[in-house]
Amino acid sequence: MTPNGSWDLVADIAGFEQANNPAGGPLDSNPYGILAEAGRQFLTDAGGNSVLEVRANGTVSLVATLPPTPTGSEAVPTEVVRGPDGALYVSQLTGGPFTAGAASIWRVVPGAAPQIYKTGFKTITDFDWGEDGNIYLVQFASAATLFGGPGLLIRVPPNGAPVVLNSSLTNPTGVLVGPDGAIYVSNRGNQAGTGEVLRIAP
């Protein structure tokens, strides 16, 4: 999209899923997270359980598929971020019944099988790396159902246990570490007219 509101089609992600179905199972496509880099974008297809690369000419290629969870739920990848080590890191929401502890952050290197980096979460919608080397992630909810319980902001250190920084969010869908060191969260991300951006000092 351009500042004047015009837009152009870059790639047909659903068409790639239709033609290839890389993760198998029912055909489904829901592009969610995008990492824009020079000459290409990486994106997660939450419906297709895949991580894709889109070149500047619109060519779509498969980077990785995420496997089902140990409980048999769909992976449902959400965000993709370039890590400090140069690898891609991918979060997951998981499919129903949205089991607590089943969602992970995956480390993805093209050409290699995805590896779990951190696990033990639930319904991760977004995450970001801080300059302090920590991951900051938001969980959409914390109760047994997808929409039940408060959303959470969690700091995940490279070593050591995760720390809940805020447990009073409502269906957060985005998080970004600002240049001022504060954490910015899109709260009520699924509610038209009441969504808000929160600044949270860690």
TORKOL-4160 file (C-alpha; in steps of 0.2 Angstrom, whole numbers, padded with zeros to 4 digits, m for minus):
202
<pt num="1" X="0000" Y="0000" Z="0000"/>
<pt num="2" X="0006" Y="0018" Z="m0003"/>
<pt num="3" X="0002" Y="0033" Z="0007"/>
<pt num="4" X="m0011" Y="0039" Z="m0005"/>
<pt num="5" X="m0021" Y="0023" Z="m0001"/>
<pt num="6" X="m0018" Y="0014" Z="m0018"/>
<pt num="7" X="m0013" Y="m0004" Z="m0017"/>
<pt num="8" X="m0006" Y="m0018" Z="m0028"/>
<pt num="9" X="m0007" Y="m0037" Z="m0027"/>
<pt num="10" X="0010" Y="m0044" Z="m0022"/>
<pt num="11" X="0006" Y="m0062" Z="m0021"/>
<pt num="12" X="m0008" Y="m0075" Z="m0019"/>
<pt num="13" X="m0005" Y="m0084" Z="m0003"/>
<pt num="14" X="m0021" Y="m0094" Z="m0004"/>
<pt num="15" X="m0017" Y="m0099" Z="m0021"/>
<pt num="16" X="m0001" Y="m0106" Z="m0015"/>
<pt num="17" X="m0010" Y="m0116" Z="m0002"/>
<pt num="18" X="m0022" Y="m0122" Z="m0015"/>
<pt num="19" X="m0009" Y="m0128" Z="m0027"/>
<pt num="20" X="0003" Y="m0135" Z="m0014"/>
<pt num="21" X="m0005" Y="m0138" Z="0003"/>
<pt num="22" X="0013" Y="m0140" Z="0011"/>
<pt num="23" X="0007" Y="m0145" Z="0028"/>
<pt num="24" X="m0007" Y="m0157" Z="0022"/>
<pt num="25" X="m0024" Y="m0159" Z="0029"/>
<pt num="26" X="m0039" Y="m0147" Z="0024"/>
<pt num="27" X="m0035" Y="m0133" Z="0012"/>
<pt num="28" X="m0035" Y="m0117" Z="0023"/>
<pt num="29" X="m0026" Y="m0100" Z="0022"/>
<pt num="30" X="m0025" Y="m0086" Z="0034"/>
<pt num="31" X="m0009" Y="m0075" Z="0031"/>
<pt num="32" X="m0006" Y="m0067" Z="0048"/>
<pt num="33" X="0012" Y="m0061" Z="0052"/>
<pt num="34" X="0024" Y="m0052" Z="0040"/>
<pt num="35" X="0042" Y="m0048" Z="0041"/>
<pt num="36" X="0047" Y="m0036" Z="0027"/>
<pt num="37" X="0065" Y="m0036" Z="0021"/>
<pt num="38" X="0074" Y="m0029" Z="0006"/>
<pt num="39" X="0068" Y="m0038" Z="m0009"/>
<pt num="40" X="0057" Y="m0051" Z="0000"/>
<pt num="41" X="0044" Y="m0054" Z="0014"/>
<pt num="42" X="0043" Y="m0069" Z="0025"/>
<pt num="43" X="0025" Y="m0072" Z="0032"/>
<pt num="44" X="0016" Y="m0085" Z="0042"/>
<pt num="45" X="0000" Y="m0093" Z="0035"/>
<pt num="46" X="m0009" Y="m0097" Z="0051"/>
<pt num="47" X="m0022" Y="m0108" Z="0041"/>
<pt num="48" X="m0009" Y="m0117" Z="0031"/>
<pt num="49" X="0003" Y="m0120" Z="0046"/>
<pt num="50" X="0017" Y="m0114" Z="0035"/>
<pt num="51" X="0031" Y="m0101" Z="0034"/>
<pt num="52" X="0033" Y="m0093" Z="0017"/>
<pt num="53" X="0044" Y="m0082" Z="0007"/>
<pt num="54" X="0038" Y="m0070" Z="m0005"/>
<pt num="55" X="0051" Y="m0062" Z="m0017"/>
<pt num="56" X="0049" Y="m0045" Z="m0025"/>
<pt num="57" X="0043" Y="m0052" Z="m0041"/>
<pt num="58" X="0028" Y="m0061" Z="m0031"/>
<pt num="59" X="0036" Y="m0078" Z="m0032"/>
<pt num="60" X="0030" Y="m0088" Z="m0016"/>
<pt num="61" X="0041" Y="m0102" Z="m0009"/>
<pt num="62" X="0040" Y="m0113" Z="0006"/>
<pt num="63" X="0052" Y="m0110" Z="0020"/>
<pt num="64" X="0045" Y="m0122" Z="0033"/>
<pt num="65" X="0029" Y="m0130" Z="0040"/>
<pt num="66" X="0026" Y="m0132" Z="0058"/>
<pt num="67" X="0020" Y="m0149" Z="0065"/>
<pt num="68" X="0005" Y="m0152" Z="0075"/>
<pt num="69" X="0006" Y="m0149" Z="0094"/>
<pt num="70" X="0009" Y="m0165" Z="0105"/>
<pt num="71" X="m0009" Y="m0165" Z="0109"/>
<pt num="72" X="m0013" Y="m0166" Z="0090"/>
<pt num="73" X="m0019" Y="m0148" Z="0088"/>
<pt num="74" X="m0015" Y="m0138" Z="0072"/>
<pt num="75" X="0001" Y="m0127" Z="0074"/>
<pt num="76" X="m0007" Y="m0110" Z="0068"/>
<pt num="77" X="0009" Y="m0100" Z="0066"/>
<pt num="78" X="0006" Y="m0081" Z="0070"/>
<pt num="79" X="0021" Y="m0070" Z="0069"/>
<pt num="80" X="0038" Y="m0071" Z="0061"/>
<pt num="81" X="0053" Y="m0061" Z="0067"/>
<pt num="82" X="0072" Y="m0061" Z="0063"/>
<pt num="83" X="0081" Y="m0065" Z="0079"/>
<pt num="84" X="0098" Y="m0058" Z="0085"/>
<pt num="85" X="0107" Y="m0074" Z="0078"/>
<pt num="86" X="0100" Y="m0071" Z="0061"/>
<pt num="87" X="0087" Y="m0086" Z="0061"/>
<pt num="88" X="0069" Y="m0083" Z="0059"/>
<pt num="89" X="0058" Y="m0085" Z="0075"/>
<pt num="90" X="0040" Y="m0090" Z="0073"/>
<pt num="91" X="0026" Y="m0090" Z="0087"/>
<pt num="92" X="0011" Y="m0100" Z="0087"/>
<pt num="93" X="m0007" Y="m0099" Z="0093"/>
<pt num="94" X="m0011" Y="m0118" Z="0091"/>
<pt num="95" X="m0028" Y="m0124" Z="0086"/>
<pt num="96" X="m0042" Y="m0129" Z="0098"/>
<pt num="97" X="m0044" Y="m0134" Z="0112"/>
<pt num="98" X="m0030" Y="m0121" Z="0114"/>
<pt num="99" X="m0021" Y="m0131" Z="0128"/>
<pt num="100" X="m0011" Y="m0121" Z="0140"/>
<pt num="101" X="0007" Y="m0125" Z="0138"/>
<pt num="102" X="0006" Y="m0131" Z="0120"/>
<pt num="103" X="0011" Y="m0115" Z="0111"/>
<pt num="104" X="0029" Y="m0112" Z="0107"/>
<pt num="105" X="0042" Y="m0100" Z="0099"/>
<pt num="106" X="0051" Y="m0109" Z="0085"/>
<pt num="107" X="0068" Y="m0106" Z="0078"/>
<pt num="108" X="0067" Y="m0108" Z="0059"/>
<pt num="109" X="0082" Y="m0109" Z="0047"/>
<pt num="110" X="0078" Y="m0112" Z="0029"/>
<pt num="111" X="0083" Y="m0129" Z="0023"/>
<pt num="112" X="0082" Y="m0136" Z="0041"/>
<pt num="113" X="0068" Y="m0143" Z="0052"/>
<pt num="114" X="0060" Y="m0130" Z="0064"/>
<pt num="115" X="0066" Y="m0132" Z="0082"/>
<pt num="116" X="0057" Y="m0127" Z="0097"/>
<pt num="117" X="0066" Y="m0112" Z="0105"/>
<pt num="118" X="0054" Y="m0109" Z="0120"/>
<pt num="119" X="0038" Y="m0118" Z="0125"/>
<pt num="120" X="0025" Y="m0118" Z="0138"/>
<pt num="121" X="0013" Y="m0104" Z="0132"/>
<pt num="122" X="m0004" Y="m0102" Z="0126"/>
<pt num="123" X="m0012" Y="m0093" Z="0111"/>
<pt num="124" X="0003" Y="m0082" Z="0106"/>
<pt num="125" X="m0003" Y="m0069" Z="0094"/>
<pt num="126" X="0013" Y="m0058" Z="0093"/>
<pt num="127" X="0031" Y="m0056" Z="0100"/>
<pt num="128" X="0046" Y="m0045" Z="0098"/>
<pt num="129" X="0064" Y="m0046" Z="0103"/>
<pt num="130" X="0071" Y="m0032" Z="0115"/>
<pt num="131" X="0088" Y="m0025" Z="0114"/>
<pt num="132" X="0090" Y="m0033" Z="0131"/>
<pt num="133" X="0090" Y="m0050" Z="0122"/>
<pt num="134" X="0073" Y="m0055" Z="0130"/>
<pt num="135" X="0057" Y="m0060" Z="0120"/>
<pt num="136" X="0041" Y="m0050" Z="0124"/>
<pt num="137" X="0026" Y="m0059" Z="0119"/>
<pt num="138" X="0007" Y="m0057" Z="0121"/>
<pt num="139" X="m0005" Y="m0071" Z="0124"/>
<pt num="140" X="m0023" Y="m0069" Z="0118"/>
<pt num="141" X="m0031" Y="m0077" Z="0133"/>
<pt num="142" X="m0026" Y="m0087" Z="0148"/>
<pt num="143" X="m0041" Y="m0098" Z="0152"/>
<pt num="144" X="m0046" Y="m0115" Z="0145"/>
<pt num="145" X="m0056" Y="m0107" Z="0130"/>
<pt num="146" X="m0049" Y="m0096" Z="0116"/>
<pt num="147" X="m0058" Y="m0080" Z="0123"/>
<pt num="148" X="m0058" Y="m0084" Z="0141"/>
<pt num="149" X="m0047" Y="m0076" Z="0154"/>
<pt num="150" X="m0036" Y="m0061" Z="0153"/>
<pt num="151" X="m0023" Y="m0058" Z="0140"/>
<pt num="152" X="m0005" Y="m0058" Z="0146"/>
<pt num="153" X="0011" Y="m0049" Z="0142"/>
<pt num="154" X="0026" Y="m0060" Z="0146"/>
<pt num="155" X="0045" Y="m0057" Z="0146"/>
<pt num="156" X="0055" Y="m0073" Z="0140"/>
<pt num="157" X="0073" Y="m0072" Z="0145"/>
<pt num="158" X="0086" Y="m0082" Z="0135"/>
<pt num="159" X="0089" Y="m0092" Z="0151"/>
<pt num="160" X="0078" Y="m0093" Z="0165"/>
<pt num="161" X="0059" Y="m0094" Z="0168"/>
<pt num="162" X="0047" Y="m0082" Z="0159"/>
<pt num="163" X="0040" Y="m0068" Z="0169"/>
<pt num="164" X="0022" Y="m0061" Z="0167"/>
<pt num="165" X="0023" Y="m0042" Z="0166"/>
<pt num="166" X="0005" Y="m0039" Z="0164"/>
<pt num="167" X="m0010" Y="m0050" Z="0167"/>
<pt num="168" X="m0025" Y="m0038" Z="0164"/>
<pt num="169" X="m0025" Y="m0037" Z="0145"/>
<pt num="170" X="m0040" Y="m0040" Z="0135"/>
<pt num="171" X="m0037" Y="m0051" Z="0119"/>
<pt num="172" X="m0020" Y="m0042" Z="0114"/>
<pt num="173" X="m0015" Y="m0045" Z="0096"/>
<pt num="174" X="0001" Y="m0036" Z="0094"/>
<pt num="175" X="0017" Y="m0031" Z="0103"/>
<pt num="176" X="0032" Y="m0020" Z="0099"/>
<pt num="177" X="0047" Y="m0015" Z="0109"/>
<pt num="178" X="0049" Y="0004" Z="0107"/>
<pt num="179" X="0065" Y="0013" Z="0105"/>
<pt num="180" X="0061" Y="0021" Z="0122"/>
<pt num="181" X="0062" Y="0003" Z="0130"/>
<pt num="182" X="0043" Y="0003" Z="0134"/>
<pt num="183" X="0032" Y="m0011" Z="0127"/>
<pt num="184" X="0018" Y="m0006" Z="0116"/>
<pt num="185" X="0003" Y="m0018" Z="0115"/>
<pt num="186" X="m0013" Y="m0017" Z="0104"/>
<pt num="187" X="m0026" Y="m0022" Z="0117"/>
<pt num="188" X="m0044" Y="m0027" Z="0113"/>
<pt num="189" X="m0037" Y="m0032" Z="0095"/>
<pt num="190" X="m0053" Y="m0041" Z="0090"/>
<pt num="191" X="m0066" Y="m0028" Z="0096"/>
<pt num="192" X="m0071" Y="m0015" Z="0083"/>
<pt num="193" X="m0072" Y="0003" Z="0090"/>
<pt num="194" X="m0064" Y="m0001" Z="0107"/>
<pt num="195" X="m0046" Y="m0006" Z="0102"/>
<pt num="196" X="m0032" Y="0003" Z="0110"/>
<pt num="197" X="m0013" Y="0004" Z="0110"/>
<pt num="198" X="m0005" Y="0003" Z="0128"/>
<pt num="199" X="0012" Y="0009" Z="0133"/>
<pt num="200" X="0019" Y="m0003" Z="0147"/>
<pt num="201" X="0035" Y="0001" Z="0156"/>
<pt num="202" X="0043" Y="m0016" Z="0159"/>
